[in-house]
Amino acid sequence: MLVAAAVCPCPPLLVPAVASGAAPELAAAREACADAVGLLAASRPDLLVVVGPADQAARGPHPQGTPGSFAAFGVDLRVRLGAAPADTEGGERELPPSLAVGAWLLERFGWSDTPVEGLGVGEPLEAERCAEAGRGLGSRTERVALLVMGDGSACRTLKAPGYLDERAADFDAGVARALGAADTRALLELDAELAYELKAAGRASWQVLAGAAEGADLAGRLLYEDAPYGVGYFVAVWS
């Protein structure tokens, strides 16, 4: 059963080495993520699964020890999803960027005891299939925790990656309310087509969370909400 979840944004800029001189701009988000991961640890899960958006090649499960890299962003920095198993160097595939950011957050916190796995989910995945995947995660063991990576709309300002879309602010406000209230129904009712048009990379991840949390009776708390680059970023905890 799901006992706790943390929701964090997944831009590689969250990693100071990638952000370089712009690192201070996401300092508040970074610290909120650290607090959220700390609350995950306090829940004492038997298994932690990091869920995040992924392209087709990186969708599906990523076992403990799978490596990731920020080389594509010009930084020679490697991470690993939890401690590497003794008999393997991890999976054949590398982590997608969202899960690499999640792995970096866990390394920054010093996460070491609980087994860690990853799940890459694709934007085309419809809400019910996302929820089904989440239910499967929630039933893995008695105490499951999720680190859910995903960004809101990328259309909040003229300089945003998706340019300005007047619908973006309302979409992100709805997401923030749902995450802060642990409202699984509201997350499952997010419009997938609108999320795609607004380039909201977190929609599928949040709906996996909603499925995993069904029947868990968790309370939510929003720790951070902002759009420093015209992209909606949220940090929330459910416990």
Backbone bond lengths (Angstrom), bond angles and torsions (degrees), N, CA, C in turn:
res aa  C-N    CA-C-N  psi(-1)  N-CA   C-N-CA  omega(-1)  CA-C   N-CA-C  phi
1 M - - - 1.459 - - 1.529 109.86 -
2 L 1.307 115.53 146.42 1.461 119.75 177.43 1.525 109.45 -71.65
3 V 1.329 116.03 124.64 1.461 120.50 179.32 1.524 112.12 -108.89
4 A 1.324 117.30 -18.78 1.470 120.11 179.62 1.519 109.43 -166.01
5 A 1.322 115.11 155.50 1.467 121.03 175.73 1.519 108.82 -148.80
6 A 1.306 114.55 147.15 1.460 121.28 171.92 1.516 107.50 -123.62
7 V 1.303 116.45 134.95 1.468 122.86 177.36 1.518 107.74 -110.24
8 C 1.335 116.09 125.98 1.463 121.05 -178.44 1.523 109.94 -135.17
9 P 1.327 117.70 153.61 1.467 120.22 173.57 1.519 109.65 -74.16
10 C 1.343 116.03 162.94 1.466 117.51 -174.72 1.522 115.12 -128.02
11 P 1.343 120.30 27.24 1.459 117.63 175.98 1.525 110.58 -70.69
12 P 1.324 119.60 136.25 1.461 120.21 175.51 1.524 112.70 -55.10
13 L 1.344 117.19 -23.63 1.461 120.44 177.32 1.520 112.58 -62.16
14 L 1.339 116.97 -13.24 1.459 119.26 176.13 1.530 110.39 -65.00
15 V 1.324 116.29 -25.53 1.465 121.95 178.56 1.527 108.13 -83.15
16 P 1.332 119.58 118.20 1.467 121.08 -174.75 1.518 114.16 -55.06
17 A 1.330 118.18 -36.76 1.462 120.37 -179.30 1.518 111.43 -63.89
18 V 1.323 117.21 -30.56 1.463 121.41 177.27 1.526 110.20 -78.93
19 A 1.332 116.16 -42.82 1.463 120.65 -178.34 1.517 112.20 -69.38
20 S 1.331 116.49 -29.33 1.466 122.26 179.50 1.530 109.93 55.80
21 G 1.330 117.97 -122.67 1.457 121.20 -176.08 1.504 114.55 -64.56
22 A 1.346 117.70 -18.38 1.467 121.25 179.62 1.524 112.22 -90.51
23 A 1.323 117.96 3.72 1.462 121.36 -175.30 1.524 113.82 -53.49
24 P 1.364 120.09 -40.70 1.465 119.36 -178.41 1.525 114.27 -60.81
25 E 1.337 117.17 -22.90 1.465 119.68 -177.23 1.525 112.60 -66.05
26 L 1.327 117.46 -24.06 1.461 120.37 178.75 1.525 111.83 -112.50
27 A 1.316 116.67 19.28 1.465 120.19 -178.59 1.531 111.42 -60.46
28 A 1.321 117.49 -42.23 1.466 120.24 -178.70 1.525 110.87 -66.11
29 A 1.328 116.67 -40.72 1.464 120.27 177.59 1.518 110.45 -64.17
30 R 1.327 116.30 -40.97 1.461 121.85 -179.15 1.532 110.56 -61.80
31 E 1.307 117.19 -43.69 1.461 120.60 -179.35 1.523 111.33 -70.76
32 A 1.331 116.94 -35.66 1.463 119.28 176.06 1.526 110.29 -63.88
33 C 1.330 117.00 -38.90 1.468 120.83 176.65 1.520 110.87 -62.81
34 A 1.327 117.07 -40.88 1.461 120.59 178.23 1.527 110.72 -61.57
35 D 1.327 116.58 -41.74 1.464 120.36 177.34 1.528 110.81 -62.66
36 A 1.349 115.78 -41.48 1.461 120.09 -178.53 1.527 111.09 -65.11
37 V 1.324 117.10 -42.53 1.462 120.30 178.22 1.531 110.43 -65.15
38 G 1.319 116.55 -36.20 1.457 119.73 176.15 1.518 112.32 -61.27
39 L 1.318 116.55 -39.64 1.465 120.23 177.65 1.523 110.90 -67.46
40 L 1.337 116.51 -33.75 1.468 119.49 174.64 1.524 110.17 -61.36
41 A 1.306 115.60 -46.93 1.464 119.67 -179.14 1.523 111.02 -60.37
42 A 1.341 116.41 -37.82 1.458 120.23 -178.47 1.522 112.41 -65.97
43 S 1.328 117.37 -19.67 1.462 120.87 -179.89 1.530 111.89 -77.57
44 R 1.324 117.85 -9.73 1.464 124.05 177.81 1.532 112.62 52.53
45 P 1.322 117.15 58.63 1.469 118.89 -179.17 1.526 111.67 -74.69
46 D 1.330 115.34 158.61 1.460 121.09 172.10 1.525 111.00 -85.86
47 L 1.318 116.55 -20.66 1.459 122.34 -178.24 1.519 108.84 -151.40
48 L 1.320 116.57 135.54 1.459 122.20 173.59 1.522 108.25 -115.29
49 V 1.322 116.86 129.38 1.459 121.60 176.69 1.525 108.28 -117.90
50 V 1.318 116.01 125.95 1.458 122.14 175.99 1.529 107.73 -93.56
51 V 1.313 116.68 121.93 1.465 122.77 -177.18 1.523 108.91 -114.23
52 G 1.329 117.16 132.96 1.455 118.77 179.69 1.514 112.40 -161.10
53 P 1.334 117.00 162.12 1.470 120.99 179.75 1.516 111.40 -65.09
54 A 1.325 115.26 146.90 1.461 120.74 -178.32 1.516 109.50 -151.57
55 D 1.332 116.21 149.65 1.452 119.12 173.80 1.530 108.82 -76.07
56 Q 1.319 116.20 176.92 1.457 120.05 -171.16 1.525 113.01 -57.69
57 A 1.322 117.64 -39.28 1.460 120.97 -176.79 1.520 113.09 -67.52
58 A 1.335 116.99 -23.04 1.469 120.29 -174.79 1.524 112.99 -111.78
59 R 1.333 117.75 9.63 1.458 119.34 179.02 1.516 111.00 -74.81
60 G 1.323 114.89 156.70 1.450 120.39 178.53 1.514 112.00 98.99
61 P 1.337 116.59 -170.91 1.468 120.73 -174.20 1.523 112.75 -74.78
62 H 1.326 114.31 148.54 1.464 122.88 174.19 1.523 106.92 -128.03
63 P 1.319 118.58 114.97 1.467 120.51 -175.32 1.519 113.10 -70.83
64 Q 1.306 114.57 163.70 1.463 119.87 175.59 1.524 109.70 -55.32
65 G 1.309 115.24 137.82 1.451 121.29 179.89 1.512 114.42 94.20
66 T 1.346 117.62 -5.91 1.464 119.32 179.34 1.527 109.63 -61.73
67 P 1.332 117.78 131.06 1.464 120.37 -178.74 1.526 112.53 -84.67
68 G 1.302 115.27 159.44 1.457 122.20 174.21 1.518 109.33 -141.97
69 S 1.322 115.76 165.17 1.462 119.53 -175.80 1.527 109.25 -149.24
70 F 1.332 114.80 152.76 1.467 121.35 174.27 1.524 110.40 -109.43
71 A 1.335 116.05 22.42 1.463 120.70 -179.94 1.526 111.98 -61.11
72 A 1.336 116.67 -33.59 1.465 119.93 -179.92 1.525 111.74 -64.82
73 F 1.326 116.50 -16.07 1.466 121.31 179.93 1.527 110.89 -106.71
74 G 1.333 115.49 16.80 1.454 120.70 174.02 1.508 115.23 80.97
75 V 1.340 117.33 17.89 1.462 120.62 -177.21 1.528 109.41 -126.21
76 D 1.308 117.03 129.89 1.463 122.19 178.61 1.519 108.81 -84.80
77 L 1.310 115.19 74.49 1.462 121.74 -178.63 1.518 108.33 -133.78
78 R 1.327 115.66 125.75 1.460 120.78 -179.93 1.521 109.53 -117.10
79 V 1.320 114.53 148.20 1.459 121.49 178.71 1.524 108.06 -132.71
80 R 1.310 115.14 172.00 1.462 120.13 178.48 1.521 108.03 -143.59
81 L 1.334 115.81 143.42 1.459 120.69 -178.43 1.523 109.44 -81.32
82 G 1.305 115.56 92.32 1.452 120.01 -176.92 1.514 111.20 74.03
83 A 1.304 115.83 -178.20 1.459 121.09 179.75 1.523 109.77 -70.12
84 A 1.312 116.13 138.35 1.460 120.04 -179.74 1.520 110.04 -67.91
85 P 1.328 118.54 132.43 1.469 120.29 174.29 1.531 110.34 -57.79
86 A 1.313 116.55 150.85 1.461 120.75 -174.14 1.521 113.05 -63.52
87 D 1.339 117.80 -28.65 1.456 120.52 -172.92 1.516 113.96 -104.25
88 T 1.324 118.47 12.31 1.463 119.26 -177.86 1.513 110.15 -154.43
89 E 1.308 115.88 157.85 1.458 121.54 175.49 1.516 111.36 -96.47
90 G 1.333 117.22 14.86 1.451 120.50 -178.99 1.514 111.09 104.23
91 G 1.324 116.90 -173.97 1.456 121.49 -177.79 1.519 112.24 -74.09
92 E 1.324 115.55 167.63 1.459 121.02 179.27 1.524 110.89 -68.88
93 R 1.321 117.81 -33.24 1.457 121.57 -178.82 1.521 110.24 -89.09
94 E 1.323 115.79 153.81 1.461 119.57 170.56 1.519 109.55 -87.82
95 L 1.302 115.03 160.39 1.465 120.76 177.80 1.526 110.51 -65.65
96 P 1.329 118.12 143.55 1.465 119.94 169.03 1.524 108.97 -67.35
97 P 1.331 118.66 161.69 1.467 120.40 -176.86 1.523 114.52 -52.89
98 S 1.336 117.57 -39.87 1.467 119.22 -177.65 1.522 111.28 -62.06
99 L 1.335 116.68 -42.57 1.464 119.77 -179.99 1.521 111.40 -74.83
100 A 1.344 117.06 -28.95 1.465 119.55 174.59 1.525 110.50 -63.95
101 V 1.344 116.50 -40.51 1.468 119.61 176.54 1.531 109.52 -63.99
102 G 1.339 116.71 -41.88 1.462 119.56 176.66 1.518 112.02 -60.46
103 A 1.343 116.95 -43.01 1.460 120.65 177.92 1.521 110.84 -62.52
104 W 1.340 116.51 -38.29 1.468 119.84 178.07 1.528 110.47 -64.12
105 L 1.337 117.47 -41.28 1.461 120.26 178.00 1.524 110.69 -60.56
106 L 1.326 116.96 -41.92 1.464 120.11 -179.54 1.522 111.02 -67.18
107 E 1.335 117.52 -40.96 1.464 120.59 177.57 1.523 110.47 -64.25
108 R 1.328 116.14 -39.85 1.473 120.33 179.59 1.527 110.42 -61.95
109 F 1.329 116.31 -36.69 1.463 120.70 179.82 1.522 111.10 -76.83
110 G 1.334 116.64 -25.51 1.451 120.46 -176.14 1.512 113.30 90.56
111 W 1.349 116.09 26.29 1.462 120.72 -179.84 1.524 108.92 -62.51
112 S 1.356 117.28 128.70 1.463 117.76 -176.19 1.519 114.27 -145.57
113 D 1.314 119.67 -29.70 1.460 120.89 -169.88 1.532 113.83 -82.95
114 T 1.312 117.38 -46.32 1.458 121.12 -174.20 1.521 111.63 -79.10
115 P 1.331 119.41 136.21 1.463 121.39 174.62 1.532 110.89 -57.41
116 V 1.325 115.46 142.52 1.472 121.83 -177.09 1.524 109.06 -127.20
117 E 1.310 116.26 131.95 1.454 122.86 173.89 1.519 108.73 -128.80
118 G 1.334 116.55 169.99 1.454 120.70 179.48 1.512 111.74 -130.48
119 L 1.335 115.83 156.86 1.462 122.19 175.50 1.514 108.78 -141.08
120 G 1.333 116.67 117.04 1.455 121.41 175.03 1.515 109.95 -92.92
121 V 1.320 116.80 128.84 1.466 121.41 -178.37 1.525 109.41 -118.82
122 G 1.320 115.47 148.15 1.462 120.46 -175.46 1.501 113.28 -102.03
123 E 1.307 115.65 149.48 1.460 122.14 -179.99 1.538 112.64 -55.60
124 P 1.333 120.83 -37.19 1.473 118.80 -177.46 1.521 114.69 -69.34
125 L 1.334 118.42 -13.70 1.459 121.21 -174.66 1.530 110.42 -64.02
126 E 1.352 115.81 121.15 1.465 119.39 -177.24 1.519 111.01 -72.68
127 A 1.334 115.19 163.53 1.465 121.44 -171.26 1.519 112.56 -56.16
128 E 1.327 118.68 -45.47 1.453 119.98 -175.65 1.518 111.80 -66.11
129 R 1.328 117.23 -35.85 1.465 119.34 177.86 1.533 110.65 -71.25
130 C 1.328 116.15 -34.04 1.465 119.08 173.63 1.522 110.21 -61.63
131 A 1.341 115.31 -47.12 1.465 119.88 -179.59 1.517 110.90 -62.38
132 E 1.324 116.88 -38.99 1.462 120.65 178.66 1.527 110.84 -62.50
133 A 1.341 115.67 -42.71 1.464 119.21 176.82 1.523 110.92 -61.32
134 G 1.329 116.14 -40.09 1.458 120.27 178.48 1.521 112.32 -64.67
135 R 1.328 117.08 -40.90 1.461 119.61 178.11 1.519 110.51 -61.29
136 G 1.325 115.34 -38.81 1.458 118.87 177.50 1.513 112.25 -62.14
137 L 1.331 116.34 -41.49 1.465 119.77 177.65 1.526 111.00 -64.29
138 G 1.321 115.64 -42.98 1.456 119.65 -177.09 1.508 113.75 -65.24
139 S 1.324 116.89 -21.69 1.463 120.51 -178.03 1.529 112.29 -96.33
140 R 1.339 117.90 4.62 1.452 120.54 -174.79 1.534 112.86 -63.90
141 T 1.325 116.21 -38.75 1.464 120.57 -178.33 1.524 108.40 -158.29
142 E 1.325 116.51 177.32 1.465 119.57 -174.78 1.521 112.87 -66.25
143 R 1.335 117.33 -33.54 1.459 120.20 -176.02 1.535 108.73 -132.02
144 V 1.320 114.69 97.72 1.462 121.99 -179.58 1.526 108.76 -109.16
145 A 1.317 116.54 139.08 1.464 122.05 172.69 1.522 108.23 -123.62
146 L 1.322 115.94 149.50 1.459 121.88 178.61 1.525 110.46 -121.57
147 L 1.327 115.49 137.73 1.462 121.91 166.59 1.518 105.15 -108.79
148 V 1.315 116.31 108.51 1.461 122.51 -170.06 1.528 109.62 -104.25
149 M 1.313 115.55 114.56 1.452 121.88 -176.57 1.533 110.25 -100.35
150 G 1.321 117.02 135.67 1.464 118.99 177.93 1.513 112.19 173.22
151 D 1.317 115.75 148.05 1.464 122.55 179.97 1.521 110.85 -108.59
152 G 1.318 114.53 156.49 1.450 120.34 174.99 1.524 111.60 -82.85
153 S 1.307 116.16 -154.73 1.463 120.84 -176.89 1.530 110.43 -62.00
154 A 1.316 115.20 149.88 1.472 120.81 176.99 1.515 109.97 -111.52
155 C 1.345 115.70 37.93 1.466 121.28 -173.15 1.517 112.10 -138.18
156 R 1.333 117.25 34.24 1.457 119.65 -174.12 1.524 113.76 -84.66
157 T 1.336 118.45 -21.38 1.463 121.09 -177.95 1.524 110.02 -140.20
158 L 1.315 115.86 171.35 1.466 120.59 178.54 1.523 111.87 -63.59
159 K 1.328 116.90 -29.40 1.466 120.45 -178.66 1.527 112.64 -94.67
160 A 1.313 117.66 5.16 1.464 120.92 179.10 1.525 110.16 -67.37
161 P 1.328 117.55 157.67 1.469 119.93 179.67 1.518 113.84 -54.52
162 G 1.335 116.81 -32.72 1.458 120.14 180.00 1.517 114.20 -103.71
163 Y 1.333 117.08 14.71 1.458 122.81 -177.22 1.538 108.62 65.49
164 L 1.297 117.17 -178.54 1.460 121.86 -176.21 1.525 111.19 -83.88
165 D 1.329 115.00 129.05 1.460 121.65 173.10 1.520 106.69 -129.30
166 E 1.312 116.57 123.08 1.466 120.93 -174.15 1.526 112.77 -63.21
167 R 1.333 117.58 -17.15 1.462 120.41 -179.79 1.526 112.48 -82.16
168 A 1.325 116.62 -13.89 1.464 120.39 -170.31 1.526 112.71 -65.42
169 A 1.326 117.85 -42.99 1.471 120.35 -176.38 1.522 110.97 -62.15
170 D 1.334 117.14 -43.08 1.464 120.00 179.49 1.526 111.30 -66.67
171 F 1.331 116.52 -39.22 1.462 119.77 177.91 1.523 110.03 -60.21
172 D 1.326 116.78 -49.38 1.457 120.32 -178.63 1.523 112.19 -65.01
173 A 1.322 116.92 -36.02 1.465 119.93 177.75 1.525 110.42 -62.51
174 G 1.327 116.43 -39.81 1.460 120.02 177.47 1.517 111.97 -65.29
175 V 1.317 116.64 -40.58 1.460 120.46 177.06 1.524 110.60 -62.91
176 A 1.319 116.59 -45.02 1.467 120.27 -179.85 1.525 110.89 -60.17
177 R 1.328 117.09 -42.77 1.471 119.99 178.56 1.527 110.78 -61.87
178 A 1.326 115.98 -45.16 1.465 120.33 -177.58 1.524 111.41 -65.02
179 L 1.324 116.82 -43.21 1.462 119.73 179.69 1.523 111.16 -67.42
180 G 1.317 116.54 -40.02 1.460 119.81 -179.23 1.512 113.25 -69.29
181 A 1.333 117.19 -25.70 1.462 121.22 -178.88 1.525 112.91 -102.42
182 A 1.334 117.94 2.38 1.469 122.08 -174.27 1.521 110.14 52.08
183 D 1.332 115.53 45.13 1.463 122.34 -175.89 1.529 109.01 -90.68
184 T 1.320 115.71 92.65 1.461 119.96 -176.78 1.523 112.09 -65.35
185 R 1.304 117.00 -36.05 1.467 120.11 -179.49 1.520 110.76 -63.89
186 A 1.326 116.83 -44.03 1.458 120.11 -179.86 1.519 111.03 -63.56
187 L 1.324 117.67 -37.88 1.458 119.90 178.49 1.528 111.09 -66.56
188 L 1.328 116.97 -41.27 1.458 119.91 -179.70 1.529 112.05 -69.52
189 E 1.321 116.09 -20.81 1.462 120.00 179.64 1.531 112.88 -90.83
190 L 1.330 117.66 2.12 1.462 119.17 176.21 1.517 109.58 -58.76
191 D 1.322 116.05 136.25 1.459 122.35 -178.10 1.523 109.37 -75.68
192 A 1.335 116.10 110.65 1.461 120.44 -176.53 1.529 111.62 -62.93
193 E 1.321 117.19 -38.06 1.465 120.08 -179.51 1.524 110.68 -67.23
194 L 1.328 116.48 -43.26 1.455 119.92 178.06 1.525 110.25 -64.55
195 A 1.333 117.02 -42.73 1.465 120.44 178.32 1.529 110.09 -58.04
196 Y 1.315 116.85 -41.78 1.467 120.66 179.19 1.524 111.04 -63.98
197 E 1.326 116.57 -43.96 1.462 120.69 -179.70 1.525 111.37 -64.27
198 L 1.328 116.32 -31.92 1.463 120.93 -179.74 1.526 112.08 -91.13
199 K 1.331 116.13 3.87 1.470 122.24 178.51 1.527 111.78 58.55
200 A 1.340 116.13 38.53 1.463 121.49 179.46 1.522 108.71 -84.77
201 A 1.313 117.18 99.79 1.459 122.00 -172.19 1.525 113.65 -74.08
202 G 1.319 118.09 -10.09 1.457 119.32 -175.72 1.507 115.87 -93.70
203 R 1.335 118.03 -5.27 1.465 120.43 -172.29 1.529 112.78 -53.54
204 A 1.335 118.19 -51.84 1.468 120.48 -176.96 1.529 111.18 -65.39
205 S 1.324 117.34 -40.99 1.473 120.40 179.39 1.524 110.91 -60.78
206 W 1.332 116.52 -44.18 1.467 119.67 -179.37 1.525 111.08 -65.10
207 Q 1.327 116.90 -33.33 1.460 118.83 179.41 1.530 111.42 -75.65
208 V 1.327 118.26 -28.38 1.469 120.58 169.87 1.528 109.14 -62.35
209 L 1.324 116.76 -44.91 1.465 121.18 176.41 1.518 111.08 -57.09
210 A 1.333 116.95 -44.09 1.466 120.78 -178.84 1.519 110.85 -60.04
211 G 1.336 116.91 -41.43 1.454 119.33 178.38 1.513 112.35 -66.67
212 A 1.320 116.77 -41.46 1.461 120.71 -179.79 1.521 111.76 -64.56
213 A 1.338 116.95 -30.43 1.464 121.32 -174.69 1.523 113.60 -87.89
214 E 1.315 117.91 -3.52 1.469 119.56 -179.36 1.522 110.45 -58.31
215 G 1.320 116.34 125.28 1.457 121.42 178.44 1.513 114.95 79.58
216 A 1.325 117.48 -0.82 1.470 119.55 -177.24 1.522 113.07 -85.05
217 D 1.324 117.88 -16.38 1.468 122.75 177.34 1.527 111.92 55.41
218 L 1.331 115.78 50.99 1.457 120.61 179.30 1.523 110.86 -92.54
219 A 1.312 116.13 151.44 1.465 122.18 174.77 1.525 108.34 -102.78
220 G 1.326 116.92 146.23 1.454 120.83 -177.35 1.516 112.49 -111.42
221 R 1.325 114.57 158.24 1.468 120.52 175.46 1.524 108.73 -149.04
222 L 1.318 116.46 127.46 1.458 121.59 178.72 1.527 108.79 -88.60
223 L 1.336 116.61 121.46 1.455 121.27 -178.04 1.521 113.07 -97.31
224 Y 1.316 116.61 -24.20 1.470 119.87 -174.60 1.516 109.08 -158.53
225 E 1.331 115.92 140.29 1.467 122.39 174.36 1.524 108.11 -152.04
226 D 1.329 116.49 123.94 1.462 120.08 178.83 1.528 107.94 -166.32
227 A 1.321 115.72 171.81 1.466 121.50 177.68 1.525 108.72 -140.92
228 P 1.361 117.36 66.13 1.466 120.21 -172.37 1.526 114.38 -65.12
229 Y 1.319 118.08 -24.68 1.471 120.68 178.60 1.521 111.54 -117.93
230 G 1.332 115.22 24.38 1.453 119.47 -176.21 1.513 112.78 78.82
231 V 1.345 116.17 10.98 1.474 122.48 178.95 1.527 107.97 -118.38
232 G 1.314 116.56 132.87 1.466 120.09 -179.33 1.515 111.50 -73.20
233 Y 1.327 116.59 122.65 1.459 122.45 177.00 1.527 109.10 -118.21
234 F 1.324 116.23 135.70 1.464 121.98 -178.84 1.516 109.38 -133.14
235 V 1.316 115.80 143.85 1.457 122.04 168.92 1.526 106.27 -128.83
236 A 1.336 116.00 125.77 1.464 120.95 -178.58 1.517 108.63 -143.32
237 V 1.328 115.01 158.18 1.459 120.87 174.37 1.518 108.86 -128.62
238 W 1.316 115.40 143.46 1.461 122.96 173.98 1.524 107.68 -123.14
239 S 1.321 116.48 129.01 1.460 118.85 178.88 1.525 109.66 -155.32
